[in-house]
Amino acid sequence: MKDSSISDPIDRIDRKLLQLLQRDGRMTNADLAEAVNVSPATCHRRTQRLFEDGYIRSVRAEVAPEKVERSALVLVGVVLDRSTPESFRTFEAAIKKLKFVLDCHLVAGDFDFFLKIRVRDIHDFNRLHGDQLISLPGVRQTRTFFVMKEVVDNAPLDF
């Protein structure tokens, strides 16, 4: 007897659905079904299962940063004054409140965290850095990298 709490691994049709939706989350069910050669009802069931099983976390629009005055991409390495679970939790709780931070990753190496931030320009970043970033709990040091050219950004997962 099959345990229904364990989902089946995805097959080649599911993988194709995931790949197509990564490229265009607005594809209609009919277009998806045709692309993977299944009926629209089967396609809908499979897509719903991919959502329910957590393979698809969300579908959202990718906004052009320059159109909303956020064309400057900045990466910031952060070193905390202590490397303890409590200092990490405190920093993580504080960073989640900053709306200008797009990504925050705990990393191994010279930094504790790496941040991805979009701002209008260097002056906008300088203000945010001085007013908010360096005053976050536990921050000992930051190192800033202004992105000169985005070669690959948010590429679809290859699987």
N, C-alpha and C positions, 0 to 999 in steps of 0.2 A: 504494500500500500504506500502510495506517495505522500510525503509530508507536504501539505499545502502551505506551510509557513515558509518553506524554502522555494524561492522562485527558480524557474528553469533558466539556465544560461541563455543568453541571446543567440539567435541563429543568424545566418547570412542576410535574411530579409530584415530582421531587426537592425543589424549593423548598417544596412543600406538606408533604412529609414533614418537612423541617427545621423549618418553622413549627409543625407539630403537636408534634413532639418537644421543641421549646423550651418549649412551654406545659405539656406533660405527658410527661416522659421515661419514665413507667411505662406508657404506652399499649401494649397488646398488639399483636403483629404483625397479628392478625386485625382489630382495630379500626382500625389504621393503613391496612391494605389496603382496608377498606370505605370509609374516609374519602377515599381518593385514587382509588378505583374501579379497583383492580388486584387480581390474584390474590394470596393470601398468599405463594406462592412468589416471585412477582415482587417483592412488597414486601420480603420478606426479603433478596433479592439486592440490591435498590437500597439498602436500609438498610445492609447490610454494606459495599457499595461506598462509601457516604458516610463510614463510619468509616475504611475503608482509604485513601481519598483525602484524609483529613484535614479533611473538612467538619464532622464531629462529633469534638470532641476528647475528650469524656467525658460520662457521664451520672451525675449524683449528686443526692443529696437536698439540699434547701434547708432548713437547720435554722433554727427560730425562735429568734433571739438571746435574747429575754427568757426563754425556757424553760431556757436553759443559762447564765443569769446573765451575759450579754454584751449588755445592752440599750443601752449608751452607744456611739454611733458617733462616731469622732474622725477628722478629716482633718488631716494634718500636712504642711506644706511644709518641705522641707529644703534648705538652702544649704550646699554644700561649700566648704571653704577654697581648693580649686583645681579648675579645670574642665579636667581632663586625662583621657584615656582610662584611664590607670592608676588615678587617684583614683575614677573612676566604677566600674571593675571591682572595686576593693577594697571600696567601699561596697556594691555590689550583692551581692558574696559574703557580706558580713557581714549584710545585711538579710534574706537568704534563710534565715538560721539562726533568726530571731526568729519564733516560732510565733504570736504575737499580731498580726502584720502580715498583713492579708488581701490587700492589693494594694500594689504599689510600681511607680510609673511615672516614667520619665525624661521631663521636660517642658521646654518652652521657656518663657522668661519670667523672672519674678522668682525662681523657685525652680529647683533642679536636679531634685528628686524630689518627688512627692506620694505620701503613704502613706495607706492606709485601714486603720483599726484599730478593733477592737471590744473593749471592756472592761466591767467591772462598773459602774463609776462614776468620777467625777472623781478620787477618792482612788486608785483602782487605776491610772488613767492617770498621775497625778502620780508614783507610785512607779516605773512603767515608764519614764517620761520621764527621771526623775532617775537611775535605775540603769542603763538600757540605751540609750535613744535618743541622748541627748546625748554618750554616750561611744563611739558608733560612729566608725569611722575616717573622718577628714576632715570631720566635721560642724562647721561654723562657727556655724550658726544654724538654729533651728526656729521655725515659727509654727504654732500649734495652733488648729483650728476645731472646736468641739463642735457637732454636728448637732442642731438643735432639733426638726426634723421631716423624716422621709424621705418626700419627695413622690413620687419615682420611684427605685426601686432595682432593679438587675439586670433591667431590662426586656428582653424578647426583641428580637433584631435584626430590623429591618424591611428586607426586600430583595425 
